[in-house]
Amino acid sequence: MDQILRRDGIMPSADLVIHSADIMVTMKGHSDSPACKEGMSEIGLIENGAVAVRDGKIVAVGSTEEVLADGWVGPYTVQINAQGKVVTPGFVDPHTHVIYAGSRENELSLKLKGVPYLEILRQGGGIHSTVRSTRLASDAEVKSQTRNRLKTMLSMGTTTAEVKSGYGLTLEEELRMLRLIKELDHEQDLDLVPTFMGAHAVPSGYTEEEFTDYVVEGMLPQVAFKGLAEFCDVFCEPGVFSVQSSERILKKARELNLKLKIHADELESAGGAELGAKMGVTSADHLLQASDQGISALAEQGVIAVLLPATSFNLAKNSYARARTMIEKGVPVAVATDSNPGSSPTESIPFVLTLACLYLRLTPEEAITAATINAAYAVGRAHQVGSLEIGKQGDILVLNVPNLNYLPYHFGNNPVDVVVKNGKIVWRV
């Protein structure tokens, strides 16, 4: 087993040791690239496992006998006995719209009557409704509401989350959203990965071409100059941003050294996946209606498919992304909550894991891969989080489940017993 020694050869004690886990999922073996095909089932299981953390970093991973025999437990080491439980890396949520004010429960009756989402959007609902609520809210109000959602996410095992702007739709408001994401990143326990998504909808008073010009010429240079975002995303969909407009936006973002994401082929197959592959995006998300050609293109380029089954579940159309086809063709698959006020008002990765198994037809092993190491790759954090390996952040979950199958099997509850972030216990039952 790998070890870290003092220069004088004396082993330092760990700050935290989790031991005696019936099953420990390490996700070891995916340090060079995301897991795909059969690799999504290779989750690095250790029975009677243990993990030690010092100064926020993992310093030992192995069997309980090995870790304890190597002297990691000292007089001040915090110990967690995980007997009868499962230990995993902290969940990574690679697609959220979690920063906003207000809610949209009033749209539920419209959905139940069969009103399409794009029609709700045209009537001033959907994204436009949340834009109005968010613009009217003070910084303190937006942060308070968002912080509560982040606390819920943390309690359900998410330790790293991507967060998109997109409920501003003006330069001033988009910069404000990104600034608030940065402030929240420092003010609570989750690590937040900021994504600029000014191209979330076309506001009233603009044509698509006019607003695309505004995003490309007015927003993106300022976002890049201020260094407030790591990624740029665009809602590539007929009725929102065409493939041509989306390509303009992504090209400009790439010129400005932003990494790329794309909302693709959610409502209809329109070339979004193909564009994502052409542009070499880090991830293409949604993909409910992605074509065979689009899926093959994603596989060829190694683009991660971030699938959002809670959104499909909430829209109640019995339409889900073709995850099995993607895996068979070699697309690395990740899953996310899509946490947002309209189509997926949830913060629960455990619920997403259940949906991923039932409706995306992932195995429990593939689902946990999709919510850890592949999700970490989808937000550019695989070198830091997503697996239990020496040198990575001590982001660890103790799950009160007897085996891995039980995690997606028993739904509607919170299976998380302990959340460890950077080696510190930040949530506990």
C-alpha positions, 0 to 999 in steps of 0.5 A: 500500500502507498504511504507518506512518511516524514523525512525522518522516516517516522509516520505522521498520524492522520487527522481522520481515519474511516475504518471497518467499512463493509465496502469501500468504493475507491474509483481507483484506476481512472486517473488518466481519463474518464471511465467508459464502456466496461470501465464504468463498472470498475469501481475499485472495491475494498472490503473492510476498507479504510481511508486516512486523511491528513491536512485535508488530503488522503494519505492512505487507502487500503484494508482496515488491517493495513491502514491501522498497522501502518500507524495512521491512528494517533492520540488526536486522530478522529476515527469513524467506524463504518462497520456495516456501511459503504464508503464512497468518494463525495458526489460531484454534481456536474450540472446545476442552476442552483443560484436563483431566487423564487420558485415556479410551483405555479407552472405545475398545473400547466405541465399537468395540462400538457403545455409544452415547456417552450410554450410556457417560455413564450408566455413569459414563464420558465426561465424568464419567470426566474430571471424576473424573481432573481433580478428583484432579489437583493444579493443577500436574498439570492445568497440566502436562498441558494445557501439553503439549497447548497446545504441540502445538497451537502447533506445528501452527499454532494461535495463539489457542484458546478453552478451556472449563471443564466438567470440574469440575461444582462451583462450586469446581472450575469456578472452579479450571478457569477460574483455571488457564486464566487462568494458562496464558494468561499462562504460554505463547504461545497466547492463550486465550479462557476459556469457562464450561461448568458445564452440561457434564453432569448429575452423579450425585445431581442431577436436570437441573432441580436442577443447572440451578438450581445453575448459574444461581443458584450458579455463574454469579453467582460466575463473572461476579463474578470475571471469569474467563470471556468466554463461557458455553456449555451442552450442549443435548441430550436426556439432558443439558440440554433446550432449556428448561434451556439457555435458562435458563442462557443467559439468566442468563449474558446478564444477567451480561454473558457472551457466549453459545455453545451445543453444539447438535443434535450427537446429534439434532435437538432445537431447539438451533440454533433456541435459539441463534438466538433467544438471539443466541449468538456461535456454535452448535457441532456442529450435525450434526443441525440442522434446515433451520429451525434452519440458516435461523434461524442465517443470519437472526441471523448466528450462526457455525456452528462445525463439528467434523469430527474429532469426527464422524471419531472417533465413526465414524458417517459423520455430518457437519454439513451445511456446504454447506447452511449456506454456501448459506443464508448461515451463516458457518462456522468449524471447530475441533478440539473437542480433548477426551479422549473424542470428539476427542483431537487438537490438529491444525487441519491435520487438521481442514482435511483433514476439512473438505474431504473430509467437510464438502465445503468448498473449500480456500479455504473451509476456510482461511477457517473456521480463520482469520477466521471462527474469530476472529469465533467467539471475539470476536477478529476485531479482533485476529487471523484476517487479515494486515492492518495493525494486527492482531497479528503472528500468522503461519504459514509453511507448507511446502506449495507451494500451498493445495490441498496443505494439505488434500491431504497429511494426517497430517503437520505442514505448519507450518514457522514459527509467529510469535506477536505478531511473534516466532518461537515455533516453527520446524522 
